[in-house]
Amino acid sequence: MSILIKGMMMPKNCAECVFSEVYDYEHGDGDEFTCELTRAFTYDYAEYKVKRLPSCPLIELPPHGDLIDRDERADFVARTIEEASKNAIPINETYLWQLINEMLVNAPTIIPAEEGENP
């Protein structure tokens, strides 16, 4: 399972990330930059300031409208068509378009559209 942190922007590098931590070791090894999510670390300060570590688990969501559960909607269509065939309801083009419209209009939202985003 994943989480969404609303309002968090994708950091350009580890230095900008709220999940990175810098440890200053006094025993001569220098600073260690650690990802608190993956526990990955690097001593390479330039890498830390310029890019994200290869193990970074963060994924940027592209602009989107409401996101729905595609599998749940597909199951809804399959159940509805099965019921129609059991009840001898003809499945014609008009019926299918009504079903598709109902499927989309009544789909529960998993992640709402972000403010100002159009589907």
GROMACS elastic network, one bead per residue, 0.5 to 0.9 nm:
[ bonds ]
;  ai    aj funct       b0    kb
    4     8     6  0.86922   500
    4   111     6  0.86909   500
    5     8     6  0.57579   500
    5     9     6  0.89413   500
    6     9     6  0.86353   500
    6   114     6  0.89539   500
    8    11     6  0.86636   500
    9    60     6  0.79814   500
   10    13     6  0.87861   500
   10    17     6  0.80751   500
   10    58     6  0.75731   500
   10    59     6  0.76731   500
   10    60     6  0.60136   500
   10    61     6  0.89862   500
   11    14     6  0.70011   500
   11    15     6  0.82092   500
   11    16     6  0.54914   500
   11    17     6  0.53918   500
   11    18     6  0.84995   500
   11    51     6  0.89770   500
   11    52     6  0.80103   500
   11    58     6  0.89359   500
   12    15     6  0.83072   500
   12    16     6  0.67154   500
   12    17     6  0.79902   500
   12    49     6  0.88536   500
   12    50     6  0.75321   500
   12    51     6  0.62820   500
   12    52     6  0.68394   500
   13    16     6  0.56591   500
   13    17     6  0.67267   500
   13    47     6  0.83551   500
   13    48     6  0.64690   500
   13    49     6  0.59235   500
   13    50     6  0.55141   500
   13    53     6  0.78949   500
   14    17     6  0.50697   500
   14    18     6  0.83704   500
   14    19     6  0.80825   500
   14    20     6  0.60983   500
   14    21     6  0.88847   500
   14    33     6  0.82678   500
   14    34     6  0.87607   500
   14    35     6  0.77860   500
   14    47     6  0.83675   500
   14    48     6  0.52481   500
   14    49     6  0.63747   500
   14    50     6  0.77129   500
   14    51     6  0.64009   500
   14    53     6  0.69300   500
   14    56     6  0.87571   500
   15    18     6  0.82939   500
   15    20     6  0.67904   500
   15    21     6  0.83984   500
   15    22     6  0.87992   500
   15    33     6  0.84959   500
   15    48     6  0.58419   500
   15    49     6  0.52205   500
   15    50     6  0.79764   500
   15    51     6  0.84377   500
   15    52     6  0.83999   500
   16    19     6  0.88261   500
   16    20     6  0.79638   500
   16    49     6  0.79657   500
   17    20     6  0.55936   500
   17    21     6  0.87616   500
   17    35     6  0.87774   500
   17    52     6  0.88365   500
   18    21     6  0.80603   500
   18    36     6  0.89760   500
   19    34     6  0.84247   500
   19    35     6  0.58624   500
   19    36     6  0.52738   500
   19    37     6  0.64808   500
   20    33     6  0.68005   500
   20    34     6  0.55561   500
   20    36     6  0.57603   500
   20    37     6  0.81590   500
   21    32     6  0.82202   500
   21    33     6  0.57670   500
   21    34     6  0.52260   500
   21    35     6  0.64292   500
   21    36     6  0.68477   500
   22    31     6  0.65748   500
   22    32     6  0.57760   500
   22    34     6  0.63523   500
   23    30     6  0.85533   500
   23    31     6  0.55406   500
   23    32     6  0.51650   500
   23    33     6  0.64141   500
   23    34     6  0.77404   500
   24    29     6  0.86145   500
   24    30     6  0.62653   500
   24    32     6  0.65473   500
   24    33     6  0.88890   500
   25    28     6  0.67425   500
   25    29     6  0.63938   500
   25    30     6  0.57891   500
   25    31     6  0.60062   500
   25    32     6  0.75629   500
   26    29     6  0.73537   500
   26    30     6  0.72164   500
   26    31     6  0.87803   500
   27    30     6  0.77574   500
   28    31     6  0.89582   500
   29    32     6  0.81908   500
   29    43     6  0.83280   500
   30    43     6  0.72748   500
   31    42     6  0.87017   500
   31    43     6  0.61436   500
   31    44     6  0.85986   500
   31    45     6  0.78619   500
   32    41     6  0.65715   500
   32    42     6  0.58819   500
   32    44     6  0.80229   500
   32    45     6  0.82832   500
   33    40     6  0.84121   500
   33    41     6  0.53829   500
   33    42     6  0.53958   500
   33    43     6  0.62469   500
   33    44     6  0.80251   500
   33    45     6  0.76760   500
   33    48     6  0.70205   500
   34    37     6  0.87814   500
   34    38     6  0.83584   500
   34    39     6  0.60017   500
   34    40     6  0.57410   500
   34    42     6  0.67007   500
   34    43     6  0.89210   500
   35    38     6  0.56248   500
   35    39     6  0.50614   500
   35    40     6  0.54140   500
   35    41     6  0.62393   500
   35    53     6  0.84797   500
   35    56     6  0.79821   500
   36    39     6  0.52932   500
   36    40     6  0.77865   500
   37    40     6  0.80889   500
   37    56     6  0.82758   500
   37    57     6  0.78124   500
   38    41     6  0.86560   500
   38    55     6  0.72960   500
   38    56     6  0.73984   500
   38    57     6  0.76578   500
   40    53     6  0.79750   500
   40    55     6  0.70882   500
   40    56     6  0.85248   500
   41    53     6  0.82839   500
   42    45     6  0.76215   500
   42    47     6  0.80304   500
   42    48     6  0.74281   500
   42    53     6  0.83354   500
   43    46     6  0.89608   500
   43    47     6  0.86151   500
   43    48     6  0.83120   500
   44    47     6  0.54094   500
   44    48     6  0.64112   500
   44    49     6  0.89173   500
   45    48     6  0.50731   500
   45    49     6  0.62700   500
   45    50     6  0.86941   500
   46    49     6  0.52814   500
   46    50     6  0.61391   500
   46    51     6  0.85017   500
   47    50     6  0.53150   500
   47    51     6  0.58345   500
   47    52     6  0.75995   500
   47    53     6  0.76841   500
   48    51     6  0.60579   500
   48    52     6  0.67166   500
   48    53     6  0.73035   500
   49    52     6  0.82666   500
   51    54     6  0.88453   500
   52    55     6  0.81572   500
   52    56     6  0.64086   500
   53    56     6  0.54472   500
   54    57     6  0.86734   500
   56    59     6  0.84513   500
   61    64     6  0.78398   500
   63   113     6  0.83314   500
   63   114     6  0.76739   500
   63   117     6  0.60785   500
   63   118     6  0.76365   500
   63   119     6  0.79060   500
   64    67     6  0.73861   500
   64   112     6  0.86840   500
   64   113     6  0.59263   500
   64   114     6  0.70690   500
   64   117     6  0.60205   500
   64   118     6  0.63682   500
   64   119     6  0.52813   500
   65   111     6  0.86563   500
   65   112     6  0.68720   500
   65   114     6  0.70145   500
   65   117     6  0.62206   500
   65   118     6  0.54536   500
   66   109     6  0.60059   500
   66   110     6  0.73975   500
   66   111     6  0.59186   500
   66   114     6  0.80345   500
   66   118     6  0.89592   500
   66   119     6  0.71997   500
   67    70     6  0.87950   500
   67   108     6  0.87395   500
   67   109     6  0.58767   500
   67   110     6  0.56222   500
   67   111     6  0.50958   500
   67   112     6  0.62824   500
   67   113     6  0.71608   500
   68    71     6  0.89662   500
   68    72     6  0.85205   500
   68    73     6  0.81122   500
   68   104     6  0.88578   500
   68   107     6  0.64640   500
   68   108     6  0.62924   500
   68   109     6  0.50433   500
   68   110     6  0.52164   500
   68   111     6  0.71115   500
   68   112     6  0.87211   500
   69    72     6  0.54242   500
   69    73     6  0.63979   500
   69    74     6  0.88014   500
   69   107     6  0.78592   500
   69   108     6  0.76614   500
   69   109     6  0.76678   500
   69   110     6  0.66764   500
   70    73     6  0.51551   500
   70    74     6  0.61591   500
   70    75     6  0.86473   500
   71    74     6  0.50572   500
   71    75     6  0.61774   500
   71    76     6  0.85907   500
   72    75     6  0.51066   500
   72    76     6  0.62321   500
   72    77     6  0.88452   500
   72   107     6  0.87573   500
   73    77     6  0.63781   500
   73    78     6  0.87070   500
   73   103     6  0.64268   500
   73   104     6  0.80122   500
   73   107     6  0.69804   500
   74    77     6  0.51734   500
   74    78     6  0.62542   500
   74    79     6  0.86565   500
   74   103     6  0.86936   500
   75    78     6  0.50316   500
   75    79     6  0.60670   500
   75    80     6  0.85043   500
   76    79     6  0.52007   500
   76    80     6  0.61055   500
   76    81     6  0.86219   500
   76   103     6  0.73747   500
   77    80     6  0.51168   500
   77    81     6  0.61204   500
   77    82     6  0.84845   500
   77    99     6  0.71850   500
   77   100     6  0.77650   500
   77   103     6  0.72329   500
   78    81     6  0.52722   500
   78    82     6  0.60927   500
   78    83     6  0.86404   500
   79    82     6  0.50589   500
   79    83     6  0.61513   500
   79    84     6  0.85963   500
   80    83     6  0.51213   500
   80    84     6  0.61433   500
   80    85     6  0.86790   500
   80    99     6  0.80259   500
   81    84     6  0.50056   500
   81    85     6  0.62073   500
   81    86     6  0.86251   500
   81    91     6  0.76024   500
   81    96     6  0.87841   500
   81    99     6  0.88242   500
   82    85     6  0.52419   500
   82    86     6  0.62445   500
   82    87     6  0.87030   500
   83    86     6  0.50651   500
   83    87     6  0.61749   500
   83    88     6  0.85042   500
   83    89     6  0.83787   500
   84    87     6  0.51591   500
   84    88     6  0.59982   500
   84    90     6  0.71882   500
   84    91     6  0.72648   500
   85    89     6  0.58621   500
   85    90     6  0.72730   500
   85    91     6  0.76516   500
   86    89     6  0.76894   500
   87    90     6  0.89236   500
   88    91     6  0.87982   500
   90    95     6  0.79079   500
   91    94     6  0.80503   500
   91    95     6  0.58291   500
   91    96     6  0.67035   500
   92    95     6  0.53153   500
   92    96     6  0.62994   500
   92    97     6  0.87876   500
   93    96     6  0.50938   500
   93    97     6  0.62219   500
   93    98     6  0.86463   500
   94    97     6  0.52048   500
   94    98     6  0.62477   500
   94    99     6  0.86028   500
   95    98     6  0.50933   500
   95    99     6  0.61239   500
   95   100     6  0.86581   500
   96   100     6  0.61212   500
   96   101     6  0.85336   500
   97   100     6  0.50617   500
   97   101     6  0.60861   500
   97   102     6  0.85197   500
   98   101     6  0.51073   500
   98   102     6  0.60909   500
   98   103     6  0.84582   500
   99   102     6  0.51019   500
   99   103     6  0.59761   500
   99   104     6  0.86683   500
  100   104     6  0.62678   500
  100   105     6  0.85632   500
  101   104     6  0.53280   500
  101   105     6  0.60052   500
  101   106     6  0.83924   500
  102   105     6  0.52091   500
  102   106     6  0.58331   500
  102   107     6  0.81010   500
  103   106     6  0.56192   500
  103   107     6  0.58995   500
  104   107     6  0.52122   500
  104   108     6  0.88348   500
  105   108     6  0.86869   500
  109   112     6  0.60458   500
  109   113     6  0.89676   500
  111   114     6  0.87052   500
  112   115     6  0.89879   500
  113   116     6  0.81964   500
  113   117     6  0.63016   500
  113   118     6  0.75632   500
  113   119     6  0.77457   500
  114   117     6  0.54441   500
  114   118     6  0.83899   500
  115   118     6  0.86384   500
